[in-house]
């Protein structure tokens, strides 16, 4: 037990304030390998190890990914199913360690995969998160989506003519994006121009990588737009990850709510679908001409999605 604790002490020392990046990464890889199979015998040392890993787990670096998995392994609340390296489930070979290092949290919640957004928001959850891909297997909706939708509603967005069609002040939009990027949502707790919140919502939806509705389903979406078949809409939505499905459903219900104020906003369900569609559906080739040609079909499909969730099918 004493030898084991001494190994942990030396590894913690190697991974603390180490100016040699390669040495630091190697130390974290070894610390993860050891932690995934045993923990310090001394409870105080075990707590020190958790604190050490927690301090680094949110970094958008290789160390961030390795330390997050280390924290998940050594947390007393950790669910073994959340960490695929626990015990000898999967050997910690080179490719596995590289994958873990690459799974670090993103620096921003914009322009990144959905699991990265969820992971960044839940970085200090209990139990700590290991494999972020697990987040997509539950109907998790990121707080940035619910908060931005709430900001539009709470700031009388249903009273503003042209909301989602008219642009907000671009300086305010940029300030809000920068604040939200770091996970600071406090600005949305204050009075906010609903046009600005609507613009940032569109920016966030457009930036999710891969899109909430992935490109592989794009042609099927266009065909369904032409047929108007709600059963086919349900089939397409059923191919999404549970988290993407939940996000699309939340957004559709929000748009349906906004559409009820069309007499004041002049934004009917079809108008809202038209402005949201380019952010939710993206032409795979990126060709500007093709995007213009398919704009009406994209809007029709988003309208069908709104109808599908509005009818509760």
VEXFISE-646847 format. One line per 5 residues: number of its first residue (from 1); their letters; for each residue x, z, y of C-alpha. Coordinates in Angstrom, 1 decimal. Example, Ala and Ser with C-alpha at 12.3 -4.5 7.8 and 13.67 -1.06 7.14 Angstrom:
BEGIN
1) AS) 12.3:7.8:-4.5  13.7:7.1:-1.1
***
This chain:
BEGIN
1) XXXXX) 0.0:0.0:0.0  2.8:0.8:2.4  4.6:-2.5:1.7  1.3:-4.3:2.3  0.7:-2.6:5.6
6) XXXXX) 4.3:-3.3:6.7  3.7:-7.0:6.0  0.6:-6.9:8.2  2.5:-5.1:11.0  5.2:-7.8:10.9
11) XXXXX) 2.7:-10.6:11.0  0.8:-9.1:13.9  4.1:-8.7:15.7  5.0:-12.4:15.1  1.7:-13.6:16.4
16) XXXXX) 1.7:-11.5:19.6  3.3:-12.9:22.7  5.3:-15.4:20.7  6.6:-18.1:23.0  7.5:-20.4:20.1
21) XXXXX) 4.3:-22.3:19.4  5.4:-23.4:15.9  6.4:-19.9:14.9  3.1:-18.5:16.3  1.0:-21.0:14.4
26) XXXXX) 2.9:-20.4:11.2  2.5:-16.7:11.6  -1.3:-17.0:12.1  -1.5:-19.3:9.0  0.3:-16.6:6.9
31) XXXXX) -1.8:-13.8:8.4  -5.0:-15.7:7.5  -3.7:-16.3:4.0  -2.9:-12.6:3.5  -6.1:-11.4:5.1
36) XXXXX) -8.3:-13.7:3.0  -7.1:-11.8:-0.1  -6.5:-8.2:1.0  -6.7:-5.9:4.0  -4.5:-3.1:5.3
41) XXXXX) -4.9:0.2:3.5  -4.7:2.1:6.8  -8.1:2.0:8.5  -6.4:2.2:12.0  -4.2:-0.8:11.2
46) XXXXX) -7.2:-2.7:9.9  -9.0:-2.0:13.2  -5.8:-3.2:15.1  -5.8:-6.4:13.1  -9.5:-7.1:14.0
51) XXXXX) -8.8:-6.4:17.7  -5.7:-8.7:17.5  -7.7:-11.6:16.0  -10.7:-11.1:18.3  -8.6:-11.4:21.4
56) XXXXX) -7.5:-15.0:20.3  -10.6:-16.3:18.5  -12.2:-18.0:21.5  -9.1:-20.0:22.5  -9.6:-23.8:22.4
61) XXXXX) -6.3:-24.1:20.3  -5.2:-24.2:16.7  -4.5:-20.4:17.1  -8.2:-20.1:18.1  -9.4:-21.6:14.8
66) XXXXX) -7.0:-19.6:12.7  -7.7:-16.3:14.4  -11.4:-16.8:14.2  -11.2:-17.2:10.4  -8.9:-14.3:10.2
71) XXXXX) -11.4:-12.2:12.1  -14.2:-13.3:9.8  -12.2:-12.3:6.8  -11.2:-8.9:8.0  -14.5:-7.9:9.6
76) XXXXX) -16.4:-5.1:7.7  -19.7:-6.9:8.6  -18.5:-10.4:7.5  -20.7:-12.4:5.1  -18.3:-13.9:2.5
81) XXXXX) -20.6:-17.0:2.4  -19.6:-17.7:6.0  -15.9:-17.9:5.2  -14.9:-20.5:2.6  -11.4:-19.0:2.3
86) XXXXX) -12.4:-15.6:1.1  -10.7:-14.5:-2.1  -9.7:-17.5:-4.2  -12.8:-19.7:-3.5  -10.6:-22.4:-2.1
91) XXXXX) -6.8:-22.4:-2.1  -5.3:-22.2:1.4  -3.4:-25.4:1.0  -1.9:-27.5:3.9  -5.1:-29.6:4.4
96) XXXXX) -7.3:-26.5:4.5  -5.2:-24.7:7.0  -5.1:-27.9:9.2  -8.9:-28.1:9.0  -9.3:-24.5:10.0
101) XXXXX) -6.9:-24.9:12.9  -8.8:-28.0:14.1  -12.1:-26.1:14.0  -11.2:-24.1:17.1  -13.9:-23.5:19.7
106) XXXXX) -14.1:-26.2:22.4  -13.0:-25.6:26.0  -16.4:-26.6:27.3  -20.0:-26.8:26.1  -20.3:-30.3:27.5
111) XXXXX) -19.3:-33.4:25.5  -18.6:-31.6:22.3  -20.2:-31.3:18.8  -23.3:-29.1:18.6  -21.6:-26.7:16.2
116) XXXXX) -18.9:-26.2:18.9  -21.5:-25.3:21.5  -23.2:-22.9:19.2  -19.9:-21.4:18.1  -18.7:-20.9:21.7
121) XXXXX) -22.0:-19.2:22.6  -21.8:-17.0:19.5  -18.1:-16.3:19.5  -18.5:-12.6:19.7  -21.4:-12.4:17.2
126) XXXXX) -21.5:-9.9:14.3  -20.5:-10.8:11.7  -17.9:-13.1:13.3  -18.1:-16.8:12.7  -15.9:-18.6:10.2
131) XXXXX) -16.9:-22.1:9.3  -18.8:-23.5:12.3  -20.5:-26.2:10.3  -22.6:-23.5:8.7  -24.4:-23.2:12.1
136) XXXXX) -25.9:-26.6:11.7  -27.6:-25.6:8.5  -29.9:-23.2:10.3  -32.4:-24.1:13.0  -30.1:-22.8:15.8
141) XXXXX) -30.8:-23.9:19.3  -28.0:-23.4:21.8  -28.7:-21.1:24.7  -27.6:-23.8:27.2  -30.6:-25.9:26.2
146) XXXXX) -33.2:-23.2:26.4  -31.7:-21.8:29.7  -31.6:-25.2:31.4  -35.2:-26.0:30.4  -36.2:-22.5:31.6
151) XXXXX) -34.4:-23.1:34.9  -36.5:-26.2:35.5  -39.7:-24.3:34.8  -38.8:-21.1:36.5  -37.9:-22.8:39.7
156) XXXXX) -41.2:-24.7:40.1  -40.0:-27.9:38.5  -43.6:-28.7:37.6  -44.4:-28.8:41.3  -41.5:-31.2:42.3
161) XXXXX) -42.4:-34.9:42.6  -39.9:-37.1:40.7  -38.3:-34.3:38.7  -35.9:-35.9:36.1  -36.2:-39.2:37.9
166) XXXXX) -34.7:-38.2:41.3  -31.1:-36.9:41.4  -30.1:-33.5:42.6  -27.3:-32.7:45.0  -24.2:-33.9:43.2
171) XXXXX) -22.0:-31.1:44.5  -24.5:-28.5:43.2  -24.7:-30.4:39.9  -20.9:-30.4:39.5  -20.7:-26.7:40.4
176) XXXXX) -23.3:-25.8:37.8  -21.6:-27.9:35.1  -18.3:-26.2:35.8  -19.9:-22.8:35.6  -21.7:-23.5:32.4
181) XXXXX) -18.7:-25.2:30.8  -17.0:-21.8:30.4  -20.1:-20.2:29.0  -21.1:-18.5:32.2  -24.8:-19.0:32.6
186) XXXXX) -25.3:-16.5:35.4  -25.9:-19.2:38.0  -29.1:-20.1:36.2  -30.4:-16.6:36.6  -30.5:-17.2:40.4
191) XXXXX) -32.7:-19.5:42.3  -31.8:-23.1:41.3  -32.9:-26.5:42.5  -35.0:-27.9:39.6  -33.6:-31.3:40.3
196) XXXXX) -30.1:-30.0:39.7  -31.1:-28.2:36.5  -32.8:-31.3:35.3  -29.7:-33.4:36.0  -27.4:-31.0:34.1
201) XXXXX) -29.8:-30.9:31.2  -29.6:-34.7:30.9  -25.8:-34.5:31.2  -25.6:-31.9:28.4  -27.9:-33.8:26.0
206) XXXXX) -26.0:-37.1:26.7  -22.7:-35.4:25.9  -23.5:-33.9:22.5  -21.1:-35.5:20.0  -22.3:-36.8:17.7
211) XXXXX) -25.7:-37.3:19.4  -28.6:-35.1:18.4  -30.1:-38.3:16.9  -27.0:-39.9:15.3  -26.2:-43.6:15.7
216) XXXXX) -26.7:-44.3:12.0  -30.4:-43.8:12.6  -30.5:-46.0:15.8  -31.9:-49.2:14.3  -34.5:-47.3:12.3
221) XXXXX) -35.6:-45.6:15.5  -36.1:-49.0:17.2  -38.1:-50.3:14.3  -40.3:-47.2:14.3  -40.8:-47.7:18.1
226) XXXXX) -42.2:-51.1:17.4  -44.5:-50.0:14.6  -45.6:-46.7:16.3  -45.7:-45.0:12.8  -45.6:-41.2:13.3
231) XXXXX) -45.0:-40.7:9.6  -41.8:-42.8:10.0  -40.9:-40.6:13.0  -41.2:-37.6:10.7  -39.0:-39.3:8.1
236) XXXXX) -36.3:-40.0:10.7  -36.4:-36.4:12.1  -36.2:-35.1:8.5  -32.7:-36.7:8.2  -31.3:-34.6:11.1
241) XXXXX) -29.4:-31.3:10.5  -31.7:-28.3:10.9  -30.0:-27.4:14.2  -30.4:-30.9:15.6  -34.0:-31.0:14.5
246) XXXXX) -34.7:-27.7:16.2  -33.0:-29.0:19.4  -35.0:-32.2:19.4  -38.2:-30.3:18.8  -37.5:-27.9:21.6
251) XXXXX) -36.7:-30.7:24.0  -39.8:-32.6:23.0  -42.1:-29.6:23.5  -40.5:-28.9:26.9  -41.1:-32.5:27.9
256) XXXXX) -44.7:-32.3:26.7  -45.1:-29.2:28.9  -43.6:-31.0:31.9  -46.0:-34.0:31.3  -49.0:-31.7:31.9
261) XXXXX) -48.1:-31.5:35.5  -47.9:-35.3:36.0  -50.5:-35.2:38.8  -48.0:-33.3:40.9  -44.6:-34.6:39.6
266) XXXXX) -45.7:-38.2:39.1  -43.8:-37.9:35.8  -46.1:-38.8:32.9  -45.1:-38.5:29.3  -44.0:-42.1:29.2
271) XXXXX) -42.0:-41.7:32.5  -40.2:-38.6:31.1  -39.5:-40.5:27.8  -38.0:-43.3:29.8  -35.5:-41.1:31.7
276) XXXXX) -34.6:-38.9:28.7  -34.2:-41.7:26.1  -30.8:-43.0:27.2  -29.5:-39.4:26.9  -31.0:-38.8:23.5
281) XXXXX) -30.6:-42.2:21.9  -27.4:-44.2:22.4  -26.9:-47.9:21.5  -24.0:-47.7:19.0  -22.0:-50.7:20.4
286) XXXXX) -22.0:-49.4:23.9  -22.8:-52.9:25.1  -24.5:-52.7:28.5  -26.7:-55.8:27.9  -27.9:-54.4:24.5
291) XXXXX) -28.6:-51.0:26.1  -30.8:-52.7:28.7  -32.5:-54.8:26.1  -33.4:-51.8:24.0  -34.4:-49.4:26.8
296) XXXXX) -38.1:-49.9:26.3  -37.9:-49.4:22.6  -35.8:-46.2:23.1  -38.3:-44.8:25.5  -41.1:-45.7:23.1
301) XXXXX) -39.4:-43.8:20.3  -38.8:-40.7:22.4  -42.5:-40.9:23.4  -43.4:-41.0:19.7  -41.2:-37.9:19.1
306) XXXXX) -43.0:-36.1:21.9  -46.3:-37.1:20.3  -45.2:-36.0:16.9  -44.2:-32.5:18.1  -47.2:-32.3:20.4
311) XXX) -49.6:-32.9:17.5  -47.7:-30.4:15.3  -47.5:-32.9:12.4
***
